[in-house]
Amino acid sequence: MSVGLLTLIILGLAAAGFLLGRQRALSAVKGDARALHSLPSFYGWSVFLFTAVPALLVMVAWLFLQPTLLETRITNTLPAAETATSSTDLVMADVRRLADGLDVLVAREGLDTAAVAALAADLPALSDRMAGVGVAFGADLDPAIFNAAIAYRDLGASLTGMMTIAALIVAAGGFLFALMRVHPEQRARNLVEQFIVVLLIASSLIAVATTFGIIASLVVESWHFFRIYPASEFFFSTTWNPQFRGGSDLGLWPLVWGTIYVSFIALVVAAPIGLMAAIYLSEYASPKVRATAKPLLEILAGIPSIVYGLFALVTVGPILRDWLAMPLGLGNSSSSVMTAGLVMGIMLIPYVSSLSDDIINAVPQAMRDGSFGLGATQSETVKRVVLPAALPGIVGAVLLAASRAIGETMIVVMGAGAAAKLSVNPFEAMTTVTVKIVSQLTGDTEFASPETLVAFALGLTLFCFTLGLNVLALVIVRKYREQYE
């Protein structure tokens, strides 16, 4: 039984429990809901929750643990020669791909277990049939891989069947247990509200758990990278030259410099323009102008970054090359740091302006009135009262824009190029950390190689860089906030 169908069955049983629980509560008091401790719907929800939640938790836990158990069991059955000639991950990838192809083949041709096992007698013919369902394997398909794929498929089906039985038993048990507990004095409302509190706590912990999961994955894979590539060369080398055949130079600083350079130019463009736009919309613009201008400005945030990249490649890059770079003798390429920085700054304007506008509007009107009462003009009030009071939020808006700039990829690829170099010339092609993370993880390369694992070290470095930026922003915010509290 598929996971989707099993989920629908559990939810259907829980819905039936809701109706029966509500009806049982009303029947116990002969239809007089005033005699119940809680509203009738709470009794129904108590049965619904006892039926659905434990069963769904069993499904989630089973689906989380099943792949690990499945791959461990199948890996132990593989001959030593298979794992010696190539990595275990590559062998298991072939096993999973072949098992998926067998599932498609069985679904299309209606083969039974005996027919699937008989396919091992003619592996070249099997390769042709697998190609017909979109799974490409050569005629030299290893029988050990085929047998492992059959075992993988059969064991997966068995584990899925066991999960189905376990989930249905838990759902039925919860259904009967909750239904038997329904009586007029039951505190069903308290039970449902406690469950909602637990659900809210669990939802709030998801972000924390996700953060720890991201950090753990980056740290583990970075540790694997530093075991095969010296950390001193990664952190102190100024050369980035991955070869994928040994002798690679994987120095970090050309990528960090490109990231900082492009982001700095973008913020130089976005921060003042966005802040001035926010001041005008919140303090000077009429309601009619504000209602028209702000949505038009926020349209920039909805444009995909690939469109900005095309704009940088086709329009901004050639203009900067022909009007500035070549006349000044600074370069002859349309791909440059300046191109990517300008276009990225345009993209970041609504991030700064919209957030700053909301923050400025949140400043109490009493502060403005007090300034006007002391004889200050509107511009003096904005400069000396409104902006200092809104400064912590404005710093947060600029920080959000900086984080967006650091993580941008497509604009850099199409506007700044892919050259990793250390240069102060803004009209030269450079690249950023995020671009190289993508390039190192794509292509037909072995995952365990340093040229691939370096992407995780780059990601961890970028994470630490962003974390340091956040800490710096918090220090600045607290320093200025203390003056106004």
Rosetta blueprint (number, residue, H / E / L):
1 M L
2 S L
3 V H
4 G H
5 L H
6 L H
7 T H
8 L H
9 I H
10 I H
11 L H
12 G H
13 L H
14 A H
15 A H
16 A H
17 G H
18 F H
19 L H
20 L H
21 G H
22 R H
23 Q H
24 R H
25 A H
26 L H
27 S H
28 A H
29 V L
30 K L
31 G L
32 D L
33 A H
34 R H
35 A H
36 L L
37 H L
38 S L
39 L L
40 P H
41 S H
42 F H
43 Y H
44 G H
45 W H
46 S H
47 V H
48 F H
49 L H
50 F H
51 T H
52 A H
53 V H
54 P H
55 A H
56 L H
57 L H
58 V H
59 M H
60 V H
61 A H
62 W H
63 L H
64 F H
65 L H
66 Q H
67 P H
68 T H
69 L H
70 L H
71 E H
72 T H
73 R H
74 I H
75 T H
76 N H
77 T H
78 L L
79 P L
80 A H
81 A H
82 E H
83 T H
84 A H
85 T H
86 S L
87 S L
88 T H
89 D H
90 L H
91 V H
92 M H
93 A H
94 D H
95 V H
96 R H
97 R H
98 L H
99 A H
100 D H
101 G H
102 L H
103 D H
104 V H
105 L H
106 V H
107 A H
108 R H
109 E H
110 G L
111 L L
112 D L
113 T H
114 A H
115 A H
116 V H
117 A H
118 A H
119 L H
120 A H
121 A H
122 D L
123 L H
124 P H
125 A H
126 L H
127 S H
128 D H
129 R H
130 M H
131 A H
132 G H
133 V L
134 G L
135 V L
136 A L
137 F L
138 G L
139 A L
140 D L
141 L L
142 D L
143 P H
144 A H
145 I H
146 F H
147 N H
148 A H
149 A H
150 I H
151 A H
152 Y H
153 R H
154 D H
155 L H
156 G H
157 A H
158 S H
159 L H
160 T H
161 G H
162 M H
163 M H
164 T H
165 I H
166 A H
167 A H
168 L H
169 I H
170 V H
171 A H
172 A H
173 G H
174 G H
175 F H
176 L H
177 F H
178 A H
179 L H
180 M H
181 R L
182 V L
183 H L
184 P L
185 E L
186 Q L
187 R L
188 A H
189 R H
190 N H
191 L H
192 V H
193 E H
194 Q H
195 F H
196 I H
197 V H
198 V H
199 L H
200 L H
201 I H
202 A H
203 S H
204 S H
205 L H
206 I H
207 A H
208 V H
209 A H
210 T H
211 T H
212 F H
213 G H
214 I H
215 I H
216 A H
217 S H
218 L H
219 V H
220 V H
221 E H
222 S H
223 W H
224 H H
225 F H
226 F H
227 R H
228 I H
229 Y L
230 P L
231 A H
232 S H
233 E H
234 F H
235 F H
236 F H
237 S L
238 T L
239 T L
240 W E
241 N E
242 P L
243 Q L
244 F L
245 R L
246 G L
247 G L
248 S L
249 D E
250 L E
251 G L
252 L L
253 W H
254 P H
255 L H
256 V H
257 W H
258 G H
259 T H
260 I H
261 Y H
262 V H
263 S H
264 F H
265 I H
266 A H
267 L H
268 V H
269 V H
270 A H
271 A H
272 P H
273 I H
274 G H
275 L H
276 M H
277 A H
278 A H
279 I H
280 Y H
281 L H
282 S H
283 E H
284 Y H
285 A L
286 S L
287 P H
288 K H
289 V H
290 R H
291 A H
292 T H
293 A H
294 K H
295 P H
296 L H
297 L H
298 E H
299 I H
300 L H
301 A H
302 G H
303 I L
304 P L
305 S H
306 I H
307 V H
308 Y H
309 G H
310 L H
311 F H
312 A H
313 L H
314 V H
315 T H
316 V H
317 G H
318 P H
319 I H
320 L H
321 R H
322 D H
323 W H
324 L H
325 A H
326 M H
327 P H
328 L H
329 G L
330 L L
331 G L
332 N L
333 S L
334 S L
335 S L
336 S L
337 V H
338 M H
339 T H
340 A H
341 G H
342 L H
343 V H
344 M H
345 G H
346 I H
347 M H
348 L H
349 I H
350 P H
351 Y H
352 V H
353 S H
354 S H
355 L H
356 S H
357 D H
358 D H
359 I H
360 I H
361 N H
362 A L
363 V L
364 P L
365 Q H
366 A H
367 M H
368 R H
369 D H
370 G H
371 S H
372 F H
373 G H
374 L L
375 G L
376 A L
377 T L
378 Q H
379 S H
380 E H
381 T H
382 V H
383 K H
384 R H
385 V H
386 V H
387 L H
388 P H
389 A H
390 A H
391 L H
392 P H
393 G H
394 I H
395 V H
396 G H
397 A H
398 V H
399 L H
400 L H
401 A H
402 A H
403 S H
404 R H
405 A H
406 I H
407 G L
408 E L
409 T L
410 M H
411 I H
412 V H
413 V H
414 M H
415 G H
416 A L
417 G L
418 A L
419 A L
420 A L
421 K L
422 L L
423 S L
424 V L
425 N L
426 P L
427 F L
428 E L
429 A L
430 M L
431 T L
432 T L
433 V H
434 T H
435 V H
436 K H
437 I H
438 V H
439 S H
440 Q H
441 L H
442 T L
443 G L
444 D L
445 T L
446 E L
447 F L
448 A L
449 S L
450 P H
451 E H
452 T H
453 L H
454 V H
455 A H
456 F H
457 A H
458 L H
459 G H
460 L H
461 T H
462 L H
463 F H
464 C H
465 F H
466 T H
467 L H
468 G H
469 L H
470 N H
471 V H
472 L H
473 A H
474 L H
475 V H
476 I H
477 V H
478 R H
479 K H
480 Y H
481 R H
482 E L
483 Q L
484 Y L
485 E L
